[in-house]
Amino acid sequence: MNITPATLPKTMTVIEITEPGGPEVLTLATRPLPQPGPRDVLIRIAYAGVNRPDVLQRMGLYPPPPGASDVPGLEAAGEIVALGGEVKGWTIGDQVCALLTGGGYGEFATADAGSCLPTPVGLSLCEAASLPETAFTVWANLFDDAALKPGETLLVHGGTSGIGVMAIGMAKAIGAKVIATSGTREKCAAVRKLGADAAYNYAEDAWEAEITASGGADVVLDMAGGDFVERNLACLKEGGRHVSIAFLRGPTASINILAIMRKRLRLSGSTMKARQPTEKARLAADLLKTIWPLIEAGKIRPVIDEVFTLKDASKAHARMESGVHIGKIVLKIG
């Protein structure tokens, strides 16, 4: 480290996963203060976002990548309090939001300097903490991979989830049409208020038939997997792109290969957690150039569902698993 302020504590409070299981396995614990590597910053965390991968990690289904903290938490916002020796472009005291490989559910965490972004002007640290995981994921998949363009139509499942809300906001901000699905009529009304042009109840509606009848979709951002994949492909236009980022309905799907060939469809998928730091830094630069100005102009706004204290992380996970949330669930750390 270049600088180690004398006021930094030796230990910190974190949330540990005592064993794979339900929300009750999240418990407070004391850990040594993490030390930043040469290209890392140390952040005093004010708020941390809660994401579906955190839930999967708690259940023992999504382990951290090698070398990452086993403390859950993939995004946070706060103040830089120490720098690695090779860090450039950041200084002690900068307020940032950061994509993490883990460690967000704690008072301090290290982050690769390239995975940090300045807190957008006009946003609170709470709002900023809700951005990185969803913004990086949506940008990488919808724009970097699927190349969603103005005037095209996006279908996004789970429209009231953190990813869904961000996808709606980003797509509308660049001039795309958005169709979203949700599990209740109330949530469908909510996603329309968030900007979706149309919304379908995936539990009741024959959404693929209705989307096909209305002209179809150019891009599908799919968090459902399972039986939804075949239905997604059915409503894609010629040259459509299907991007998988989760599989809440199961990791396997039956698809018609001939349909893919006839319509020249492209299927892809990715995870964010294990990407290399250089790749995340490239995505961060794209976000800073393209999406951050839209956030600061108010054209994309984070949606906060509920804020919990760190000691109530189990309640935050229970709320996420209930499926009633609209937008991001956040933990108040500092």
JOVENBEL-V553420 format. One record per helix or strand of 3 or more residues. SS is the DSSP state (h for helix, s for strand). FROM is the first residue (numbers start at 1). LEN is the number of residues. If there is no record, write none. Layout:
{{SS/FROM/LEN} {SS/FROM/LEN}}
//
This chain:
{{s/11/7} {h/23/3} {s/26/7} {s/40/11} {h/52/7} {s/75/9} {s/95/5} {s/108/5} {h/113/3} {s/116/3} {h/125/5} {h/132/14} {s/153/4} {h/162/12} {s/177/6} {h/185/9} {s/198/4} {h/207/7} {s/217/6} {h/228/7} {s/236/9} {h/257/7} {s/266/4} {h/277/14} {h/292/5} {s/304/6} {h/310/13} {s/328/5}}
//
